[in-house]
Amino acid sequence: LSHLTDDVQVGDLVFTRIDVKPFREVAASTGSWTNHVGIVIGRNEQGPVVAESTFPLSRTTPLADFIRRSQDGRVAIMRMTDALDPQAQSRLNAAAMKRTGIFYDTGFNLHSRRQFCSRFVHEVIAEATGVQVGEVQTLAQLFGQNPQASLEFWRLWYLGSIPWARQTITPASMLASP
């Protein structure tokens, strides 16, 4: 863990796997091991700090705690191709902080007043840098590309009717983003 905390930079995306049924279904439905993402926004006396949207509210978390929550300690850290200059780092921090304290969106709706992890990170990066990380897609597109997804689970999750036209973004699409 110490080699990770020494090497991470502001703007790095941190991917983990939360071992809770709905999040395991997110991973299975996207064909990926990851189901959660946060973004490094700075450092404090405990080390790197990750901003994340989590249940019940979006917040900041020490990187070590963020990783400790991951199933089997699995983590991936991705860095944008262009390093962030101090101004971009400041914009990134401000973009993340204005999104903290917002309730979690269990419907994974890109246009909700609530947040979910990949939307949170996607918006923070876009606002701070203008870069689009990940793929925005409808649930119809997502499930169409991933026939292994348990539609039975998602019908129950969405109380009987999957909102096929709903736009979302997933940690898996962010991990695969160039």
N, C-alpha and C positions, 0 to 999 in steps of 0.2 A: 504493500500500500504506500510506503514512503516514496518509492520511485515514481508512483503516479502523482502524488501530491507535489513533488518537486518539479515535475515536467509539465503539468497542465498550465494552460494560458487562458486569459480572459477570452471568451468566445468559443472555447472548446465545448462540444456537445458530449454529454455523458449518458450512455445507454445502459440500462439495467433490465432485470427481469423480476417483476413482483410476483410472488407465489400466492396469488389470490385468484379464485375461479374466474371472475370477469376479465381480469388482466391476462390470465393464461389463455382465455378464449380470444383476446385481441391478438396475442402472439400466434396462436394456431390459425386464426382467420387471415393473417397476413403472411403466413409461411415463414415466420421469423422466430428467433429465440427471444428477441427483445419486445418489451411491452411498456417501457417507460423511458422518458428522456428528460434531461435537465440541461442547463447551460451554466458554465462557469462565468461568474460576474465579477470576481475579485478575490481578495484574500483578507483574512483577519488573523487574530492571534492563534486561532485553531488551524489555520491553513486555508486552502481554497474554499470558496463559497459557491454553492450551486443554487440557482433560482429554478423553481419547479412549480408546476401546477399538480397538486396532489389532493387527496381527500382529507379534510373537507375544504381547505383553503389553500390557494397558491401562497408560496413562502420561500424563504431562503433556508438552506440546510448546509452544514459543513460537508464537504466532499466525503470525508471518511464515513459519516453517518449515512449519506446517500448510498454509498457503495455497500455498506453493511446490510442494508435492507434488501439487496439483490440476492436472489436465489443462488446458492452456492458461491456467492461472491463474484458472480460473472459480471463483467463490465467491458464496455468498448468505449474508447474516446476517439472522437473524430474532430479534425481541425479543418477550418475553412482554408481554401487554397491560398488566399492572401491574408497575411497577418494583419491584425487590427491595430491601427495607430492609436495613440492616446485619446484622440477625439472620438474615434469610433468606439473605443472601450468605454468612454464616459457615456456616450449615447446608448450603448448596449445596457449598461448598468441602469440608466434612467428608464429605459423602456421596460426592463424587467421589474424595477421597483414600482412603477405605476400600475403593474399588473398583479402585484401581491395583494393578498387579502380578498381575492375573488373566489367565490364558491366554485367547486368542481362540477363540471358538466358530464354527468353519467350518460348523456345521450350522444356525446361526441359530435356535436353540431358546430360546424365552423362559424356559424352566424348567431350563436347564442350569446346572451350577456354573460354567461359563465365561461369558465376556461377548462381545458384538459391539456395534458402535458405537451403533446406534439403541437397543438395549436399555439400554446404559450410560447414555446421555443421558436416556432416558425414566425410568429408575429414580432417577437423581440429582435430576431436577426433581420427581418425585413425592414423594420422601423429604423434600426441602428445602421444598417449597411446598404439597404436596397437589394440585397441578395435573397433569392427565393430558394429555401432549402426544403426538399421534400416535394411530394406530388399531392396537390389537392384533387380529390376525386369524390364521386358520389358513392353511396353505399352500393348501388347497383354495379358500378364499375369495380369497386373493391371486391365484392363477393363474386362477380363474374370472372375476375382474374384469379380467384382463389377458391376453386370448387371444393377444397377440403374444409372450408368454413362450415361450422355447425349452424345451419339456418334455424334449426329447432331452438338452439340456445338463444339466438338473436331475436327470434319471434317472441320468445318468453321475455327477453330483456326489454323489448320494445312493446310489451303488453299486447301481443297478438299481431301486430302489423309493423313490419320493417319499413322505415321511411326511405324508400329506395332512392329518391331524388336528393336526400340530404347530403350536403358536402362535408367532407371530413379530411383529415390528414393523419397519417399514422407514424409511430416511431420507426417502423420498418422502412417506410418510404424515405424517411430522413436519413436513416443509416445507409441506404443505397444511393443517396443523392450524390452526384459528382461534386 
